[in-house]
């Protein structure tokens, strides 16, 4: 093997933006853990988002709701199971499509959403008060661009 050939370890550490990738992964993982660790009243962020969506947009087919929240069908089913056991949502058969199930808030779910949504999201958003306003704006712009790139499919080498 020649002296000039890069070892596999060197190739991995020389990946462009490697530090940014690792920091982003640490932030994403830590942020999700922080969200769920700081949950008040038993509402993890995912449960809160389901309640919020049903509260603001009304009943939804589970598949549509899962897609809109970026969840797998399995994850939404588990969330719905827990929310249903707590009496906050109910499953309703779709009136036309026998394969589809609609998820809707119960009266207790509406009350829980009314009580929890605004204070919980205010609590979560305070994390971003750590950033000065200009940095917060740049962070939001950067995240918007990255989310759009992921949703459209990042270009491959040679594109």
N, C-alpha and C positions, 0 to 999 in steps of 0.2 A: 504494500500500500504506500502511495507516495505521500510526502510531507504536506503537499498542497491540498489533498482531498479532505473535505470536511467530514467529520465524524457524525453519526446520527444525532448525538447529543448536541453538537454545534448547530446542526440544521434546525433542531427544535428550538433552541434558544435564540436563533437569529431570525425568527419569524417576525416580519414587520408588525408593529403595534402590539407585540406580545404583552408588554406591561399593561397596556390599555385593555387588552382582552382579559387579563387576569384581574385587574382592578374592577372592571365592569362585572365580571362574574362574582367577585367577592361582594360588590355592592348589591347586586341583584339577590344573591343568596341571603346576605345579611339583612337587606331591606325586608324581604319576605318573612324572615324569622322575627325581625323587630315588629312588623305589622301584627303577626299572630301572637307574639309574646306580650304585646301591649294591649291585647283585646280586652275590652271592658264588657261586662255583661254576657260573656260567652260568645260574642260575635267576632269570629275571625274575619279577616278582610274578605275572604271569599264568600262567607255567609252574608256579610254586610252588602257585598256587591249584588248578590242574588236578591236580597230584600229590596235594595235600592232600585234595581232594574224593574222588578215586578211592581214596586210602589209607584215609580214614575211612568212606566210604559204599559202597565196592566198585564194581564195574564199572557203567557207565552208558551209556545210549544217548546218542549225541553231541548230538542235538537237546536232550534233557533237560539234559545237562551244560552246554551253551551257555546255555540259558535260566537255569539256576540260578546261573551265574557272571556273567550279564549280558553275555555275548559274542554277537556275530553268529556264524552258522554258519560264515561264511568265516574269521573270526578263530580260532575253535576248530579248524577244519580246518588252518590254518597252524600253530597250536600243536601239534596232534596230529602233523603231519608232522615237525616238529622233534623232538618227544619220541620218536616212533617211530624216526627216524633215529639217535637216541642210544641206542636199545634200552631205553627206559624204559616205553613203552606199546605195546600192540598193538591192532589193530582186529580185531574178531570179527564175523562175520555174525550178525544177530539170528536166533534159531531159528525164529521164526514170521513176522516182518515182513521181507520181502526188501528193502524200501526203507531199513530202519534198520541202523545200524552201532553196535556196542557198543565202547566204549573201556575197556580194562582195563590195570592195571599188570603189567609183567613182574616177574620176581624182582629184576632190577636196579633197576626202578622202585620196588619196595617198599623195597629197601635204601637207595636214594637218598633216598626220602621219610623213612625212619627217621632217616637221618643229617642231613638238611638242614632239616626242617620246624621243629622247636623252636628251634634256634639262629637261623635266619633270621627267624622271626617275632619272637623276642626282640629281635633287632637292629633290626628295623623299628619295633617298639613303643617303643623308647627315645626316638624323636623326641618322643613325647607326654610324656616326663618333663620337657620344657621348660616344661610348663604346671603350675601348682600344682594339687593334687588337686581343689579346688573348681572351678577353671576347666576342668579336664579333664571333670568331671561335667557342667558346663553345656554344654560343647562337644559331648559325646556326646548329651545331651538335645536340643540344637538340631539336630544332624545327624539324629537319629532322626526328629524332627518333619519336617524337610525331605525326607528320603527317603520317608517315608510320604506326604507331599503330592505328591511327584513320581510315586510309584507309583500313587496313586489318581487322578492327574490334577488339576492345579491348577485351582481354580475360575476361570472366565472372568469378565470384566467383566459386571456385571449379574446374576450368579448369587447 
